[in-house]
């Protein structure tokens, strides 16, 4: 698998192309396109569903030969407005032509097919608050379990204020033991404001057989194959991340690290 911290390959075009084979796991895929106006991203995934997230900027989208029009609203993720998102079923050709500078995420996982192309946002996505004190953060629920919009994918955005923790208390979802715990692979696509700063993320198992602490920069991706995975935004640095999760069951059940059991409360992400 190599390092869990993945740096973008260049500044434009397809800068991340994370497949299950590349990640060394079985479910989650994540691509990221950074486009200038008139540049095009396109794809077609056999046996895999996708959720396209217009992270920033605008683009004209087509899917299955049908125009979806110009999508996108926010020019910066830190506006915290709901993103424009589209569900793409397996075997469906899609294309995005940027009309402004654009960042497009392609979140994917296995699917038997049968669902239609569908708009998932911004309608239906409401910014929610979670946690308290320096554990407070804000969530855009794109495709979590409560929305029956995918077969495998769970997708959400998290906005972590400067000086706060997120994905905290430390928790894991790496065993298929429903209803107590589910096996979900996960990627974190990080953004930072100011963009030349860094954040922190640790991925570790209870027995520390996996224990990697990283300082993700703007546009970096962190892989979470198993274990706990808390994040921290330094003082003066706001953190955003786009989460993609998938596994054998589309359900999110986790276990908090035993040392932090006294902090058990509302669910974390």
C-alpha positions as CSV (number, residue, x, y, z in Angstrom):
1,X,0.0,0.0,0.0
2,X,2.8,2.4,0.8
3,X,2.3,5.7,2.5
4,X,-1.3,6.6,3.5
5,X,-0.6,10.2,2.5
6,X,-1.1,10.8,-1.3
7,X,0.2,13.9,-2.9
8,X,-1.5,15.3,-6.1
9,X,0.3,14.5,-9.3
10,X,0.6,17.9,-10.8
11,X,-1.5,21.1,-10.6
12,X,-4.0,20.5,-13.4
13,X,-5.9,17.7,-15.0
14,X,-6.4,14.4,-13.2
15,X,-4.3,15.0,-10.1
16,X,-5.5,12.0,-8.0
17,X,-6.5,8.6,-9.4
18,X,-6.9,6.3,-6.4
19,X,-8.3,2.8,-7.4
20,X,-8.9,-0.1,-5.0
21,X,-5.9,-1.8,-6.6
22,X,-3.7,1.2,-5.9
23,X,-4.9,1.6,-2.4
24,X,-4.6,-2.1,-1.6
25,X,-8.3,-2.6,-0.6
26,X,-11.6,-3.6,-2.2
27,X,-14.1,-0.9,-2.4
28,X,-13.3,2.9,-2.4
29,X,-12.1,4.8,-5.5
30,X,-11.3,8.5,-5.6
31,X,-10.3,10.7,-8.5
32,X,-9.8,14.4,-8.4
33,X,-9.8,16.8,-11.4
34,X,-8.5,20.4,-11.4
35,X,-9.7,22.1,-14.5
36,X,-9.2,25.5,-16.2
37,X,-12.1,26.9,-18.2
38,X,-12.9,24.8,-21.3
39,X,-10.9,21.8,-20.0
40,X,-12.8,18.5,-19.9
41,X,-13.0,15.6,-17.4
42,X,-14.7,12.4,-18.5
43,X,-15.2,8.9,-17.4
44,X,-17.1,5.6,-17.4
45,X,-16.9,3.0,-14.6
46,X,-18.0,-0.6,-15.3
47,X,-19.4,-2.3,-12.2
48,X,-19.0,0.9,-10.1
49,X,-21.3,3.7,-9.1
50,X,-19.9,7.2,-8.8
51,X,-20.9,10.5,-7.1
52,X,-19.5,13.6,-8.8
53,X,-18.9,16.4,-6.4
54,X,-18.3,19.9,-7.7
55,X,-16.0,20.9,-4.9
56,X,-15.3,24.3,-6.4
57,X,-16.3,26.2,-9.5
58,X,-18.7,25.5,-12.3
59,X,-18.9,23.0,-15.2
60,X,-21.4,21.8,-17.9
61,X,-22.2,18.2,-17.2
62,X,-23.6,15.5,-19.4
63,X,-24.4,11.9,-18.3
64,X,-25.8,9.1,-20.4
65,X,-25.8,11.5,-23.4
66,X,-28.1,13.9,-21.6
67,X,-27.2,17.5,-20.7
68,X,-27.5,18.3,-17.0
69,X,-26.7,22.0,-17.7
70,X,-24.1,24.2,-15.9
71,X,-23.7,23.0,-12.3
72,X,-21.7,24.4,-9.4
73,X,-22.1,27.4,-7.2
74,X,-19.4,28.0,-4.7
75,X,-16.0,29.2,-5.8
76,X,-14.4,28.2,-2.5
77,X,-15.1,25.3,-0.3
78,X,-14.8,27.6,2.7
79,X,-18.1,29.3,1.7
80,X,-19.6,26.2,3.4
81,X,-22.6,26.2,1.0
82,X,-24.0,22.9,-0.2
83,X,-22.2,21.4,-3.2
84,X,-23.7,20.4,-6.5
85,X,-23.5,16.6,-6.8
86,X,-24.6,14.0,-9.3
87,X,-25.1,10.2,-8.9
88,X,-23.7,8.2,-11.9
89,X,-24.7,4.6,-12.2
90,X,-22.3,1.9,-13.4
91,X,-21.4,1.8,-17.1
92,X,-22.6,5.4,-17.7
93,X,-20.5,7.8,-19.6
94,X,-20.2,11.3,-18.1
95,X,-18.4,14.4,-19.1
96,X,-17.7,17.8,-17.3
97,X,-16.5,20.9,-19.3
98,X,-15.3,23.6,-16.9
99,X,-16.8,27.0,-17.4
100,X,-14.7,28.5,-14.5
101,X,-11.7,27.2,-12.7
102,X,-13.1,23.9,-11.3
103,X,-12.3,21.2,-8.8
104,X,-14.3,18.0,-9.4
105,X,-14.2,14.9,-7.2
106,X,-15.2,11.5,-8.5
107,X,-16.1,9.1,-5.6
108,X,-16.7,5.5,-6.6
109,X,-17.5,2.1,-5.2
110,X,-19.0,-1.3,-6.4
111,X,-22.6,-1.4,-7.5
112,X,-24.9,-3.9,-9.2
113,X,-26.6,-1.0,-11.1
114,X,-30.2,-0.1,-11.6
115,X,-30.3,3.4,-10.2
116,X,-30.8,6.4,-12.5
117,X,-28.6,9.4,-13.0
118,X,-29.7,11.7,-10.2
119,X,-28.9,15.2,-8.8
120,X,-28.0,14.8,-5.1
121,X,-27.3,18.5,-4.3
122,X,-27.4,21.3,-3.5
123,X,-31.1,20.6,-2.8
124,X,-31.5,18.3,0.1
125,X,-28.2,19.1,1.7
126,X,-28.3,21.3,4.8
127,X,-25.2,22.3,6.8
128,X,-25.4,20.6,10.2
129,X,-23.3,21.3,13.4
130,X,-21.7,18.5,15.4
131,X,-19.7,18.4,18.6
132,X,-19.0,21.2,21.0
133,X,-16.2,23.4,22.1
134,X,-13.0,22.8,20.2
135,X,-14.6,19.6,18.9
136,X,-17.3,21.5,17.0
137,X,-17.4,21.2,13.2
138,X,-20.0,21.4,10.4
139,X,-21.2,18.7,8.1
140,X,-22.7,18.6,4.5
141,X,-24.4,15.2,4.3
142,X,-24.1,14.4,0.6
143,X,-24.9,10.7,0.7
144,X,-24.8,9.2,4.2
145,X,-26.9,6.3,5.3
146,X,-30.0,8.4,5.9
147,X,-30.2,9.3,2.2
148,X,-31.1,6.2,0.0
149,X,-29.2,7.5,-3.0
150,X,-26.5,4.9,-3.6
151,X,-25.8,1.2,-3.3
152,X,-22.4,1.3,-1.6
153,X,-21.1,4.9,-1.3
154,X,-21.2,7.1,1.8
155,X,-20.0,10.6,1.1
156,X,-19.9,13.7,3.3
157,X,-18.1,17.1,3.6
158,X,-16.7,18.3,6.9
159,X,-15.7,21.9,7.8
160,X,-13.4,22.1,10.8
161,X,-12.8,25.6,12.3
162,X,-9.3,26.7,13.1
163,X,-7.9,25.2,16.2
164,X,-10.5,22.5,16.4
165,X,-10.5,18.7,16.2
166,X,-12.5,16.5,13.8
167,X,-13.2,12.8,13.3
168,X,-12.8,12.9,17.0
169,X,-12.9,11.3,19.5
170,X,-10.8,8.7,17.7
171,X,-13.0,5.9,16.3
172,X,-12.7,3.0,13.9
173,X,-15.0,1.1,11.5
174,X,-12.8,-1.7,10.3
175,X,-14.8,-4.9,11.2
176,X,-17.8,-6.4,9.5
177,X,-19.8,-7.0,12.8
178,X,-23.1,-5.3,12.1
179,X,-25.0,-3.8,14.0
180,X,-22.2,-3.0,16.4
181,X,-19.5,-2.2,13.8
182,X,-19.1,-2.1,10.0
183,X,-16.1,-2.4,7.7
184,X,-15.7,0.8,5.8
185,X,-12.6,1.9,3.9
186,X,-12.3,5.7,3.8
187,X,-10.5,8.5,2.0
188,X,-10.0,12.1,3.2
189,X,-9.5,14.8,0.5
190,X,-8.1,17.8,2.5
191,X,-8.3,21.5,1.8
192,X,-6.8,24.2,4.0
193,X,-7.2,27.9,4.4
194,X,-4.7,29.5,4.1
195,X,-3.8,27.1,1.4
196,X,0.0,27.1,2.1
197,X,-0.5,25.7,5.6
198,X,-0.9,22.2,6.8
199,X,-3.2,20.1,9.1
200,X,-2.7,16.9,11.1
201,X,-4.1,13.4,10.8
202,X,-3.2,10.2,12.6
203,X,-4.2,6.7,11.5
204,X,-3.6,4.0,14.1
205,X,-4.9,0.7,15.3
206,X,-5.5,-0.3,18.9
207,X,-2.4,-2.5,18.9
208,X,-0.3,0.2,17.0
209,X,0.6,-2.3,14.3
210,X,-0.5,0.6,12.1
211,X,0.5,4.0,13.4
212,X,1.0,6.8,10.9
213,X,0.9,10.5,11.7
214,X,0.7,12.9,8.7
215,X,0.6,16.6,8.0
216,X,-1.7,16.8,4.9
217,X,-1.3,19.9,2.7
218,X,-4.0,21.5,0.5
219,X,-5.3,18.9,-2.1
220,X,-3.7,15.9,-0.3
221,X,-5.6,12.7,0.2
222,X,-5.2,10.4,3.2
223,X,-6.2,6.7,3.0
224,X,-7.8,5.0,6.0
225,X,-7.7,1.2,5.5
226,X,-8.4,0.5,9.2
227,X,-8.0,2.0,12.6
228,X,-8.7,5.3,14.2
229,X,-8.2,8.5,12.2
230,X,-8.6,11.8,14.0
231,X,-7.8,15.2,12.4
232,X,-6.6,18.5,13.9
233,X,-6.7,22.0,12.4
234,X,-3.9,24.2,13.7
235,X,-4.6,27.6,15.2
236,X,-5.3,30.0,12.4
237,X,-5.9,27.3,9.8
238,X,-9.4,26.2,8.7
239,X,-9.7,22.6,7.5
240,X,-12.1,21.0,5.0
241,X,-12.3,17.4,3.9
242,X,-14.4,15.3,1.6
243,X,-15.0,11.8,3.0
244,X,-15.7,8.8,0.8
245,X,-16.5,5.5,2.6
246,X,-17.6,2.1,1.3
247,X,-17.6,-1.5,2.3
248,X,-19.7,-4.7,2.2
249,X,-22.7,-3.0,3.9
250,X,-23.9,0.6,3.3
251,X,-24.1,1.4,7.0
252,X,-21.8,3.5,9.3
253,X,-21.3,1.8,12.7
254,X,-18.1,2.7,14.6
255,X,-16.3,2.1,17.9
256,X,-14.6,4.8,19.9
257,X,-11.1,4.3,21.1
258,X,-11.3,2.9,24.7
259,X,-9.1,5.6,26.1
260,X,-11.7,8.2,24.9
261,X,-14.8,6.3,26.0
262,X,-15.6,9.0,28.6
263,X,-16.3,11.4,25.7
264,X,-19.0,9.2,24.1
265,X,-21.8,11.4,22.8
266,X,-23.3,12.2,19.3
267,X,-21.9,10.3,16.4
268,X,-18.7,11.6,14.9
269,X,-17.5,11.7,11.2
